[in-house]
Amino acid sequence: MEVLSRGWQTDLAILTLSGSRVEQHPTYVVVRTPDNPTYRWGNFLLLRRTPLRRDLDLVEDLFSRELPGIAHRTYGFDDPDGSRADLHAFADAGFDVEASVVLTATAVHPPPRPNASAELRPLAGDDDDWAQRVSLDLACHDGGADGFADFTRRKAAAERRLTERGDGTWYGAFDSGRLVATMGVVRAGNRVARFQEVQTHPEARGRGVAGSLVHAAGSDALRRLGATTLVTVADPDHHAIRIYRSVGFVDSEVQLMAERARV
């Protein structure tokens, strides 16, 4: 299936680089991440369009066949012009549904309130930087649910492999040697670079750290990675979307998703 959305195109490119298996079918795509089976957006189906209510059982059966043994249910929908209202059948069936915003930029500028005290740099290849990456992720999720720490370590290990192969870079903002914000930028083909998960420690928010990090990482990606387009995806109700817009990103698409933690 030809994937239309720039958001899903870059998601699939990064998952492939990270070692996930992406399998194309005429009307859907299967993504499998065997070494991290609890990774919801590493084990999912991407469908061409949102199904009608009467077709939900067929979609659930398809998931069971393609991803046997996976406890969660996660679906993406390749409809860049869709809306949250298109997901009503999934919402009525008890799924958490989301319509995220895909933003793009061909240039970035400093945020309105830059931070001048943090050290902004790529994460080094040593264990300390990546251990801090895991700790920051856990702090941003208040420790997470059962099993989240193991999931976070696996995800950070995949990010580190991407970095060490030269396919991407994870950046950090450090305050007296302590990692207080981080994000990734990954090559996603055709001179496109995809931003990954801007996170700021709860104690460091409101100081302009994230905006300064996004500007620095974007400038570096356009210069050093040879990218001409930057892509990111954000929750329209989360503060991060304001950060992206403040440095030059503009809304370009919608990314539709539905998930349920367990069958």
C-alpha positions, 0 to 999 in steps of 0.5 A, a space after each residue: 500500500 502506498 502510504 500518503 501521510 508524511 507522518 506515517 511515512 517517517 514513522 515507518 522509516 524510523 521503525 525500519 531503521 530501528 529493527 522493526 519489521 514493516 510488511 506491506 499489503 495492498 490495503 494495510 501495513 503490519 509493523 512488528 517489533 519482536 524484541 519489544 512486544 509491549 511496544 504498542 507503536 512498534 506492533 500495530 496495523 496501519 490501515 488505508 482508511 478508518 473502517 465502519 463500525 460494522 467492519 470492526 470485528 474484521 479489523 480485530 480478526 486481522 490484527 489477531 492473525 497478523 500479530 498473534 500473541 500481542 496483548 494490546 490493539 493499536 491501529 493507525 489510519 493513513 488519512 492525512 485530511 481526516 479528523 477525530 470524528 472519523 474514529 467514533 466507531 473505535 471510541 464507542 468500542 472502548 479504544 483511546 483515540 487520537 488525532 495528532 498534528 503533523 508539523 513540518 519546517 524547512 527552516 527554524 528560528 530561535 524561540 521567543 524565550 531562549 535558554 542561555 544557561 543549558 549546555 546543548 549537545 548530542 548525547 555522547 557514546 558513553 553509558 552515562 548519557 544514555 542512562 540519564 536518557 532512560 531516567 529522564 524518560 521515566 521522570 517524564 512519565 512519573 515512573 510509568 506502569 508495571 514493565 515501563 522501565 524495561 520498555 524504556 531501556 529497550 527503546 533507549 537501546 534502539 535509539 542508541 543503535 540508530 545514533 551509533 550507525 549514523 542514522 540519527 542523533 539524540 540531543 540533550 540539554 544539560 544543567 551542570 551535567 544533569 540531563 534536563 531535556 532530550 529529543 532525537 532527529 532521525 534521517 527518514 529518506 528523501 532529505 527528510 529528518 523526523 523529530 522524535 519525542 521532545 522531553 523536559 524534566 518536570 523540574 526544568 519546564 518553563 525555562 525555555 530549555 525545550 524550545 532552545 533544544 528544538 532550535 539547536 537540533 533542527 539547525 544541526 539537522 538541516 546543516 549536518 544531516 543534509 535535510 531540507 524538510 523537518 517533520 514532527 508529530 504532536 498532540 494538539 492539546 500538549 504544550 510541546 506543539 507550541 514549542 514547535 510552532 514557536 521555532 517555525 514549524 507549521 501544521 500540515 496534516 492529521 495523524 489518526 490513531 486508536 489503541 487499547 491496552 489489552 484485548 
